[in-house]
């Protein structure tokens, strides 16, 4: 539960400050525009919170620069010849008419076939591709979740897939529920697996502290390389922390 929210301006940077019943200060910078969020214990004064940001200004600027330099997709119109990412591959969209239910599938030669009824709107085409992406991630979850639950000795109450604008994933350790970004369907499987494990480890450690890093090192020694691979792919066109 959030106790209160406030907006700070520090050296020209807007910071969304939230007070919560927590013990530690948590500062994060979010793509695509480098928005800054600060969560602090409920009794912390604004002056002390402001000082926490000032001490990390160099890091904040570094993260913002990284986001500015990261490639982004152009707006997708869902027309033949357009490129779309799937499972780490750039595929060429091939829109085809059908009298049946709209669907999408990879048909070889680097093409993604999109079957739609005549006159289908851009929004309808987008929904069909999203359904294709969602099914792909659901299959990956079915394959990976049991294995990682066993390795980490954790139990997940629910994993949901949804489009998220500021995160690749999130975890609520209190409820055992995990959310994963639909955009992960565009990335290589090893990137999806990294985010899945990252969120499952949060069931053991809520914060991104040294204990969390040690758990990640033990579970997935190459997680840093996977993280860098994920960052090498373009972000979605729309405005959207580990």
C-alpha positions as CSV (number, residue, x, y, z in Angstrom):
1,X,0.0,0.0,0.0
2,X,1.3,3.4,-0.9
3,X,1.3,6.0,1.9
4,X,1.7,9.1,-0.3
5,X,3.0,10.4,-3.6
6,X,5.0,13.5,-4.5
7,X,6.8,14.9,-7.5
8,X,10.3,16.3,-7.1
9,X,12.5,18.3,-9.5
10,X,16.2,17.8,-9.0
11,X,18.8,19.3,-11.5
12,X,16.1,19.4,-14.1
13,X,15.0,15.8,-13.6
14,X,11.4,15.0,-12.6
15,X,11.3,12.3,-9.9
16,X,8.1,10.5,-8.9
17,X,8.4,9.9,-5.2
18,X,6.3,7.3,-3.4
19,X,6.3,6.6,0.3
20,X,5.6,3.0,1.3
21,X,5.9,0.8,4.4
22,X,9.3,-0.4,3.3
23,X,12.8,-0.4,5.0
24,X,15.1,0.7,2.1
25,X,15.2,3.3,-0.6
26,X,14.6,2.1,-4.2
27,X,15.5,4.2,-7.1
28,X,14.8,3.2,-10.7
29,X,15.0,4.7,-14.2
30,X,12.5,3.4,-16.8
31,X,12.4,3.3,-20.6
32,X,11.7,4.7,-23.0
33,X,12.1,8.3,-21.8
34,X,14.2,7.7,-18.7
35,X,11.4,8.5,-16.2
36,X,12.7,8.3,-12.6
37,X,10.9,6.7,-9.7
38,X,11.9,6.7,-6.1
39,X,10.3,4.6,-3.3
40,X,11.2,5.5,0.2
41,X,10.1,4.4,3.8
42,X,6.9,6.1,4.8
43,X,8.5,8.3,7.5
44,X,11.4,9.6,5.4
45,X,11.4,13.3,4.9
46,X,11.5,14.9,1.5
47,X,14.9,16.4,2.1
48,X,16.4,13.0,2.8
49,X,14.7,11.5,-0.2
50,X,16.0,14.4,-2.4
51,X,19.6,13.7,-1.1
52,X,19.2,10.0,-2.1
53,X,18.6,11.1,-5.7
54,X,21.4,13.7,-5.7
55,X,23.9,11.0,-4.7
56,X,22.8,8.9,-7.8
57,X,22.5,11.7,-10.4
58,X,25.5,10.4,-12.4
59,X,24.0,6.9,-12.5
60,X,20.5,8.3,-13.5
61,X,22.1,10.3,-16.4
62,X,24.0,7.2,-17.5
63,X,20.8,5.1,-17.6
64,X,18.9,7.9,-19.4
65,X,21.6,8.1,-22.1
66,X,21.4,4.3,-22.6
67,X,17.7,4.5,-23.2
68,X,18.0,7.4,-25.6
69,X,20.6,5.4,-27.6
70,X,18.6,2.2,-27.7
71,X,17.0,1.4,-31.1
72,X,13.2,1.5,-31.4
73,X,10.8,0.0,-33.8
74,X,8.9,2.2,-36.2
75,X,5.1,2.2,-36.1
76,X,3.7,-1.1,-37.4
77,X,0.9,-0.8,-40.0
78,X,0.5,-4.6,-40.5
79,X,0.9,-4.6,-44.3
80,X,2.8,-7.1,-46.5
81,X,6.6,-6.5,-46.6
82,X,6.7,-5.0,-43.2
83,X,9.2,-6.5,-40.7
84,X,8.2,-8.0,-37.4
85,X,10.3,-9.6,-34.7
86,X,9.5,-13.1,-33.4
87,X,11.7,-15.3,-31.2
88,X,14.7,-13.1,-31.9
89,X,14.3,-13.2,-35.7
90,X,13.3,-10.4,-38.0
91,X,10.5,-11.8,-40.2
92,X,8.7,-10.2,-43.2
93,X,5.0,-10.0,-42.9
94,X,2.9,-11.6,-45.6
95,X,-0.8,-10.6,-45.2
96,X,-3.2,-13.1,-46.8
97,X,-7.0,-13.2,-47.0
98,X,-9.0,-16.0,-45.4
99,X,-12.7,-16.8,-44.9
100,X,-11.8,-18.5,-41.6
101,X,-10.6,-17.3,-38.3
102,X,-7.8,-14.9,-38.4
103,X,-4.4,-16.3,-37.3
104,X,-0.7,-15.9,-37.8
105,X,2.1,-18.4,-38.3
106,X,5.8,-18.6,-39.4
107,X,5.8,-20.2,-42.9
108,X,9.6,-20.4,-43.6
109,X,11.9,-18.2,-45.7
110,X,11.9,-15.6,-43.0
111,X,8.1,-14.8,-43.4
112,X,5.3,-14.4,-40.9
113,X,1.9,-15.1,-42.5
114,X,-1.0,-13.2,-41.2
115,X,-4.4,-14.6,-42.3
116,X,-7.2,-12.1,-42.0
117,X,-10.7,-11.5,-43.5
118,X,-11.0,-9.0,-46.4
119,X,-11.0,-5.4,-45.1
120,X,-9.6,-6.3,-41.7
121,X,-8.6,-3.2,-39.8
122,X,-5.1,-2.4,-38.6
123,X,-6.3,-2.9,-35.0
124,X,-7.7,-6.4,-35.8
125,X,-4.5,-7.4,-37.5
126,X,-2.6,-6.2,-34.4
127,X,-4.8,-8.3,-32.1
128,X,-4.3,-11.4,-34.2
129,X,-0.5,-11.0,-34.1
130,X,-0.7,-10.3,-30.3
131,X,-2.6,-13.6,-29.9
132,X,0.1,-15.4,-31.8
133,X,2.7,-13.9,-29.6
134,X,0.7,-14.7,-26.4
135,X,0.4,-18.4,-27.5
136,X,4.2,-18.6,-28.1
137,X,4.9,-17.3,-24.6
138,X,2.3,-19.6,-23.0
139,X,4.1,-22.5,-24.6
140,X,7.5,-21.3,-23.3
141,X,6.0,-20.9,-19.8
142,X,4.6,-24.5,-19.9
143,X,8.1,-25.8,-20.8
144,X,10.2,-23.7,-18.5
145,X,8.2,-23.0,-15.3
146,X,8.2,-26.5,-13.8
147,X,11.9,-26.9,-14.3
148,X,12.8,-23.5,-12.7
149,X,10.3,-23.9,-9.9
150,X,12.1,-27.2,-9.1
151,X,15.6,-25.7,-9.4
152,X,14.8,-22.6,-7.3
153,X,12.5,-24.5,-4.8
154,X,9.7,-21.9,-5.3
155,X,6.0,-22.2,-6.2
156,X,4.3,-19.7,-8.5
157,X,0.6,-19.1,-7.9
158,X,0.0,-17.6,-11.3
159,X,1.9,-16.3,-14.4
160,X,0.1,-13.8,-16.6
161,X,1.1,-12.3,-19.9
162,X,0.2,-8.7,-20.6
163,X,1.5,-5.7,-22.5
164,X,3.5,-3.6,-20.0
165,X,4.8,-0.1,-20.7
166,X,7.7,0.2,-18.2
167,X,8.8,-3.3,-17.3
168,X,9.8,-6.6,-18.9
169,X,8.2,-8.4,-15.9
170,X,7.1,-8.0,-12.3
171,X,6.6,-10.3,-9.3
172,X,4.5,-9.9,-6.2
173,X,6.2,-12.2,-3.6
174,X,3.2,-11.8,-1.2
175,X,0.8,-13.4,-3.7
176,X,3.2,-15.5,-5.7
177,X,1.9,-13.9,-8.9
178,X,4.2,-13.0,-11.9
179,X,3.5,-10.7,-14.8
180,X,5.5,-11.0,-18.1
181,X,5.5,-8.5,-20.9
182,X,4.0,-9.7,-24.2
183,X,6.9,-7.9,-26.0
184,X,9.1,-10.8,-24.8
185,X,7.7,-12.9,-27.6
186,X,9.8,-10.9,-30.0
187,X,13.0,-11.7,-28.2
188,X,15.2,-14.9,-28.2
189,X,14.0,-17.6,-25.9
190,X,17.1,-17.2,-23.7
191,X,16.0,-13.6,-23.0
192,X,12.6,-14.7,-22.1
193,X,14.1,-17.3,-19.8
194,X,16.3,-14.7,-18.1
195,X,13.3,-12.5,-17.3
196,X,11.3,-15.5,-16.1
197,X,14.1,-16.6,-13.7
198,X,14.6,-13.0,-12.6
199,X,11.0,-12.7,-11.5
200,X,11.0,-16.2,-9.9
201,X,14.1,-15.2,-7.9
202,X,12.1,-12.3,-6.5
203,X,10.0,-14.9,-4.7
204,X,13.2,-15.6,-2.7
205,X,14.4,-12.0,-2.5
206,X,12.2,-9.0,-3.0
207,X,14.9,-6.4,-3.6
208,X,17.7,-6.0,-6.1
209,X,20.4,-6.4,-3.5
210,X,23.6,-8.5,-3.2
211,X,21.6,-11.5,-2.1
212,X,19.4,-11.2,-5.2
213,X,22.5,-11.0,-7.4
214,X,24.0,-14.1,-5.7
215,X,20.9,-16.0,-6.3
216,X,20.9,-15.1,-9.9
217,X,24.6,-16.0,-10.3
218,X,23.9,-19.4,-8.8
219,X,20.7,-20.1,-10.8
220,X,21.8,-18.7,-14.2
221,X,25.5,-17.9,-14.4
222,X,25.2,-16.2,-17.8
223,X,22.3,-13.9,-16.9
224,X,24.4,-10.8,-17.5
225,X,25.0,-11.8,-21.1
226,X,21.3,-12.6,-21.6
227,X,20.5,-9.1,-20.2
228,X,22.8,-7.5,-22.7
229,X,21.3,-9.5,-25.5
230,X,17.9,-8.4,-24.5
231,X,19.0,-4.8,-24.5
232,X,20.4,-5.2,-28.1
233,X,16.9,-5.6,-29.5
234,X,14.8,-2.6,-30.4
235,X,12.1,-1.5,-28.0
236,X,8.5,-1.3,-29.2
237,X,7.2,1.7,-31.0
238,X,4.8,2.6,-28.2
239,X,6.0,4.4,-25.0
240,X,6.7,1.5,-22.7
241,X,13.3,-2.3,-14.9
242,X,14.0,-5.4,-14.6
